[in-house]
C-alpha cells in the first residue's frame, strides 16, 4: 500500500470527524472553555506519542550511535524542539501543552483537574490502572488508554500511525472565528489562545503534516503488514477521537439544557 490509498481508506472517518455536530455547538467562549477542559488530554497525549517516537527513532541513550534513517530522526527532533520548547507570544520558551494551559486560564477554564490527573500518571507500565482510577469520563479514559496501548506496542510504525492520523483539522480556524466575534475587544482579549491557534495552524498545516506522512512512508517501506497495521491503528485513532468529540458534544448539550431550564 502507498500513502495515497491509505489516506483514501481513512477519508470517510476523517470526514465524519471534520463534520462532527460538535462544531455547530461551539458558539461562545464559554463553549470553548468546556471544550478545552476535555480536549486538553489530547494535547497532552500527543506529547507522549512524540516522546515515544523520539525514543525509537533517535538516539537518546548512551553511548550514542547514528540512526538508520537520519531524515526521520531530524523530523522527530524538529517536532520535539517546537512542541516541547517553542516560544510563546511573549518570547518565553514553553511546551505547547503549557501554552494550552495558559490559554485555558485566559478563558477561565479549569486547569487544576488536568494537572492533578497527569501528575498521577507515574509509570507507563502501570498506566492502564492509573487511567482507570483517574477522575475522567469514559471517552476520555478510552482515548488515553488507546494512546498508551499504542505506545506499549513498542512498534514505531504503529505509534507513528496514532501520531499522524486522528488529529483535528477544523478547530484552529473555528476557534479564531469565535474569538473574533467574542466582543468589542476581540482577539486582544485572548492573546494566548489566539497565538496558540495560529502557531498550531502554521506548524501542523505547513510543516508537520506533510513530514509526518513522509515518516509513515519511511517506516513502512514495502512491508505490507506494516501498511495494514498503520491503516488499522489510523482508523482506531480517528474512531477514539470521534468518541471523545461525542462526549464533549453531550456535555455541551447538557449544559445548555440546564441553562434553559434555569431561565
Buried (B, 14 or more C-beta within 10 A) or exposed (E): BEBEEBBEEBEEBBEBBEEBEBBEBBEEBBBBBBBBBBBBBBBBBBBBBBBBBBBBBBEEEEEEEEBEEEEBBBBBEBBBEBBBEBEBBEEEEBBBBBBBBBBBEBBEBBBEBBEEBBEEBEEEEEBBEBBEEBEBBEBBBBBBBBBBBBBBBEBBBBBBBBBBBBBBBBBBEBBBEBBEEBEEEEBEBBBBBBBBBBBBBEBBEEBBBEBBBBBBBBBBEEEEEBBEBBBEBBBBBBBBBBBBBBBBBBBBEEBBEEEEEEE
